[in-house]
Structures are given as structure tokens and as C-alpha cells.
Amino acid sequence: MQWFWAKSILLACVSSGLAAEPPALMLWAWEQRADLRFLAGRTDVGVAYLAATAFISEAGVRVQYRGVPMLAPEGMFRMPVVRIEGRNMPKDRNALFNLCLRLIGDGGSGALQIDFDVPMKLRPLYEELVGDLRKTFGNKLHLSMTVLAGWCEKPWFVKMPVDEHVVMLFRMGKAGRDLAGRLEREKGFATPACRESLGYSTDEKLAPKLDTTRRYWFSPKPWSPLLFASLSR
């Protein structure tokens, strides 16, 4: 049944003719209501929206789906994001895979981003999930993962079969200022995987604006035309 469901989603993604990759500018739409209809006609901007949060524990997986609207104009690239939280291995690993299948189907763009600040002992779970998704969808799925800036010092994740690593250059903690200074001096990370997509926040000016293929923007406030216009300043 899982494979039949996945195959149906895969066929829908292939026949839809939607963009295989997100545009160069992506907006994160997190836990607040988001209305991006003011971007109608802009094909150079997409949205990565928090679609569900999975809380994992030894008892299982509890899912909290997005509870507020995410309004986007027709034709905008939409990538659902699944946030995974927890510190213990769940007994039923299939629950996470099934959740990802559902979100890929709901998103309609053939894309998924996984946001998991994974502790070391759960890295096998993460690798297994990503491997299963890649095995199921092949290159018909744009699979994105967020990356903590500190991970780029010892990039354990580079062999995971994803299409994109989004390094979050905000909320970097106490070591953030030192890291930001080093990035500015060295013009980026030494690891190539940490140069392709970078994430910033509208309320932080610490991280340098480095050259990158794709840029993501997080905002603690709802997106508006004025806030969007400030990104180019």
C-alpha cells in the first residue's frame, strides 16, 4: 500500500510539469499565518512552508499539522517542510516516511524539505528516512535538508542523497559571532555542500551575505510587501 501511494504521488509530480528545482529566492513561512498573494506573477520567488511537525519518542510519532493558512498565488513554487523534533528513536520508523509521502502529495511541487536538528544517536534514523525517499522517488523529488551552521565544521551529512543543503546562518548561538567573522574573512564555508543554499533571517544582520546559488529568508513576522522589499536593501 505504501508503494502504491508513493507511485501515485510520483506519477502526479512527473505529469504536472512543475519546476524541478526551487527558484533562487525562497521565503520560509513558519508558524504564523502567511499571505503571499502580493507576489502574484513572480516566478523567481518560492515558498517553503511548515506543513507539519513530527514529535518523535520511544512511544511513537505524534504529528501536528499546520494550523494556520498559507496563501500563495497560483503558479508559485511551494515546498512543504516537515520539522522533526525529539531525542529518542521511535519504534515505528515507517510513520515518518508515511508523513513525508503525505506532505509531498499535498505540496504538489514534487519537493520536500526536512528540518531536523538531529542528535548524533538519531543520525541513522535521518539517513534511513532520506535514503528511503530517494529510493522511492529517484530524481523526481527535490529533497532539501536544513543544516546547522556548526555542522559544516565536520560535515557528516554530505553523503546523504539530498539535492540541497540549506545552511541556517541565523540563531547560531554564542559561537555565531566568531563564525560570522570567519565566514566574512574566508568568503564562505570550505565545504562545497555548505555553499549552495544559505538561510538568513530578516531580524538578524550578523551573518555576511555570501555568494550562493539559492537564498532562503525566515521572518518572525508575517510576510508583507514592505518586508519583502527590504530583502533587496
C-alpha positions as CSV (number, residue, x, y, z in Angstrom):
1,M,0.0,0.0,0.0
2,Q,2.8,2.4,0.8
3,W,4.4,1.8,-2.6
4,F,1.1,2.3,-4.4
5,W,0.6,5.6,-2.7
6,A,4.1,6.7,-3.4
7,K,3.8,5.7,-7.0
8,S,0.6,7.7,-7.4
9,I,2.3,10.8,-6.0
10,L,5.4,10.2,-8.2
11,L,3.2,10.0,-11.4
12,A,1.4,13.2,-10.4
13,C,4.7,15.0,-9.9
14,V,6.0,13.9,-13.3
15,S,2.8,14.7,-15.2
16,S,2.4,18.1,-13.6
17,G,5.4,19.7,-15.4
18,L,6.2,21.9,-12.4
19,A,9.7,23.2,-11.8
20,A,12.2,20.5,-10.8
21,E,14.1,22.9,-8.5
22,P,13.1,25.9,-6.3
23,P,13.8,29.4,-7.6
24,A,16.9,31.3,-6.4
25,L,14.8,33.2,-3.7
26,M,12.8,31.2,-1.2
27,L,10.7,32.5,1.7
28,W,10.1,30.4,4.8
29,A,6.5,30.6,6.0
30,W,6.6,29.2,9.5
31,E,4.1,29.1,12.3
32,Q,2.2,32.3,11.7
33,R,-0.5,32.9,9.0
34,A,1.1,33.7,5.7
35,D,-0.4,35.6,2.8
36,L,1.9,35.8,-0.2
37,R,-0.6,36.7,-2.8
38,F,1.1,40.0,-3.3
39,L,3.8,38.1,-5.1
40,A,1.4,37.1,-7.9
41,G,3.2,36.9,-11.2
42,R,6.7,36.5,-9.6
43,T,8.1,33.2,-10.9
44,D,11.5,34.0,-9.3
45,V,10.2,33.6,-5.7
46,G,9.0,30.4,-4.0
47,V,7.8,29.4,-0.5
48,A,9.0,26.7,1.9
49,Y,6.1,26.4,4.4
50,L,6.0,24.5,7.6
51,A,3.4,21.8,6.8
52,A,3.8,19.6,9.9
53,T,5.9,19.0,12.9
54,A,6.7,15.4,14.0
55,F,7.4,14.8,17.6
56,I,9.3,11.5,17.9
57,S,9.8,9.4,21.1
58,E,10.1,5.8,22.0
59,A,6.3,5.7,22.2
60,G,6.0,6.7,18.6
61,V,5.4,9.7,16.4
62,R,3.0,12.5,17.2
63,V,2.2,14.8,14.3
64,Q,1.0,18.4,14.5
65,Y,-0.1,19.7,11.1
66,R,-0.1,23.3,10.1
67,G,-2.9,25.1,11.9
68,V,-2.9,28.5,10.1
69,P,-3.5,29.4,6.5
70,M,-0.7,29.6,3.9
71,L,-2.0,31.6,1.0
72,A,0.2,31.8,-2.2
73,P,-0.6,32.8,-5.7
74,E,-1.2,30.3,-8.4
75,G,2.0,29.0,-10.0
76,M,4.3,29.8,-7.1
77,F,6.7,27.1,-6.2
78,R,5.5,25.6,-2.9
79,M,7.7,23.3,-0.9
80,P,6.3,21.7,2.2
81,V,8.6,21.5,5.2
82,V,8.5,18.8,7.9
83,R,10.0,19.7,11.2
84,I,11.2,16.7,13.3
85,E,11.8,17.1,17.0
86,G,12.9,14.5,19.5
87,R,15.8,12.8,21.1
88,N,14.8,9.1,21.2
89,M,14.4,6.5,18.4
90,P,10.7,5.8,17.7
91,K,9.6,2.2,17.5
92,D,7.7,2.7,14.3
93,R,10.1,4.3,11.8
94,N,7.5,4.0,8.9
95,A,5.4,6.7,10.5
96,L,7.9,9.4,9.4
97,F,8.2,8.0,5.9
98,N,4.4,7.9,5.6
99,L,4.1,11.5,6.8
100,C,6.6,12.6,4.2
101,L,4.6,10.9,1.5
102,R,1.5,12.7,2.5
103,L,3.3,16.1,2.6
104,I,4.8,15.6,-0.8
105,G,1.4,14.8,-2.2
106,D,-0.2,17.8,-0.6
107,G,2.6,20.2,-1.8
108,G,2.1,19.4,-5.4
109,S,5.6,20.6,-6.5
110,G,7.5,17.4,-6.2
111,A,9.6,18.8,-3.4
112,L,10.1,18.3,0.3
113,Q,12.4,20.0,2.9
114,I,13.3,18.2,6.2
115,D,14.2,20.3,9.2
116,F,15.7,18.1,11.8
117,D,18.3,19.3,14.4
118,V,19.3,15.7,14.8
119,P,21.3,14.5,17.8
120,M,24.2,12.1,16.9
121,K,22.4,9.0,18.1
122,L,19.5,9.6,15.7
123,R,21.6,10.2,12.6
124,P,20.9,6.6,11.4
125,L,17.2,7.4,11.5
126,Y,17.7,10.5,9.4
127,E,19.9,8.7,6.9
128,E,17.4,5.9,6.6
129,L,14.5,8.3,6.0
130,V,16.3,10.2,3.3
131,G,17.5,7.0,1.7
132,D,14.0,5.6,1.6
133,L,12.6,8.7,0.0
134,R,15.4,8.8,-2.6
135,K,14.9,5.1,-3.4
136,T,11.2,5.6,-3.8
137,F,11.2,8.8,-5.9
138,G,14.6,8.8,-7.6
139,N,15.4,12.2,-9.2
140,K,11.7,13.1,-9.4
141,L,11.8,14.6,-6.0
142,H,13.6,17.7,-5.0
143,L,14.8,16.7,-1.5
144,S,16.1,19.5,0.7
145,M,17.5,19.5,4.2
146,T,18.3,22.3,6.6
147,V,21.8,22.3,8.1
148,L,23.0,23.9,11.3
149,A,26.0,26.2,10.5
150,G,28.1,24.3,13.1
151,W,27.7,21.0,11.2
152,C,29.7,22.5,8.3
153,E,32.8,22.3,10.5
154,K,32.5,18.5,10.4
155,P,30.1,17.8,7.6
156,W,28.8,14.3,8.5
157,F,25.8,14.9,6.2
158,V,27.4,15.3,2.8
159,K,26.9,11.7,1.7
160,M,23.1,11.8,2.3
161,P,21.3,11.7,-1.1
162,V,19.6,15.1,-1.0
163,D,19.5,17.8,-3.7
164,E,20.1,20.7,-1.4
165,H,21.7,21.6,2.0
166,V,20.3,24.9,3.4
167,V,22.8,26.2,5.9
168,M,21.0,28.4,8.5
169,L,23.0,31.5,9.2
170,F,20.8,32.7,12.0
171,R,20.1,31.8,15.6
172,M,23.6,30.5,15.7
173,G,24.1,30.9,19.5
174,K,27.1,32.1,21.4
175,A,29.6,30.9,18.7
176,G,27.7,32.8,16.0
177,R,29.7,36.0,16.1
178,D,33.0,34.2,15.7
179,L,31.7,32.0,12.9
180,A,30.2,35.0,11.1
181,G,33.5,36.8,11.3
182,R,35.4,33.8,9.9
183,L,32.9,33.4,7.0
184,E,33.3,37.0,6.1
185,R,37.1,36.7,6.0
186,E,37.1,33.4,4.1
187,K,34.1,34.3,1.9
188,G,32.2,31.2,2.8
189,F,32.5,27.7,4.0
190,A,35.2,25.3,2.9
191,T,32.7,22.5,2.3
192,P,31.1,22.9,-1.1
193,A,27.8,21.5,0.1
194,C,27.6,24.4,2.6
195,R,27.9,27.0,-0.2
196,E,24.9,26.0,-2.4
197,S,22.0,27.3,-0.3
198,L,22.1,29.7,2.6
199,G,19.3,30.7,5.1
200,Y,19.0,34.2,6.7
201,S,16.6,35.9,9.0
202,T,15.1,39.4,8.5
203,D,15.7,40.3,12.1
204,E,19.4,39.4,12.2
205,K,22.2,41.3,10.5
206,L,25.1,39.2,11.9
207,A,25.8,36.8,9.1
208,P,27.5,38.1,5.9
209,K,25.7,37.9,2.6
210,L,27.8,35.3,0.8
211,D,27.6,34.2,-2.8
212,T,25.2,31.3,-3.1
213,T,23.0,29.5,-5.7
214,R,19.8,29.9,-3.6
215,R,18.9,32.1,-0.7
216,Y,16.2,31.4,1.9
217,W,14.7,34.0,4.2
218,F,13.0,33.4,7.5
219,S,10.9,36.1,9.2
220,P,9.5,36.1,12.7
221,K,6.8,38.5,11.4
222,P,4.2,37.7,8.7
223,W,5.4,38.5,5.2
224,S,4.2,41.7,3.7
225,P,5.1,43.8,0.5
226,L,7.2,46.2,2.7
227,L,9.1,43.4,4.5
228,F,9.7,41.6,1.2
229,A,11.0,44.8,-0.4
230,S,13.5,45.2,2.5
231,L,15.3,42.0,1.3
232,S,16.9,43.8,-1.6
233,R,18.3,46.6,0.6
